[in-house]
């Protein structure tokens, strides 16, 4: 069974940067990031296959997704962070790349990102 392990979350001040990593146990076509804030639905952040990257409009220009295919790892570099970016960030794997969470059968446990004002 596919396993995804996220790391890199933490507390950062508004305007700061943070890098997240996710290691997959096997090679996957698409790796993606979603996030879920308290009381809100889990929402799409970004996804990357070997040929395409997709971003939600709310993070375009601030977040960058990248992959190291040899290491089965996906990264999310986040800059110009805002308090609204505070959420648990989840790594997901599937065929994709897609913005729809139902298309991702595999999920990590999540890592907390907190942006203070």
Secondary structure, DSSP 8 states (H G I E B T S, - for coil): ---EEEE--EEEETT--EEEEEEESS--SEEEEEEE-TTS--EEEEEE-SS-EEE-TTTTTTEEEEEEGGGTEEEEEE-S--GGG-EEEEEEEES---S-GGG--EE---EEEEEE-
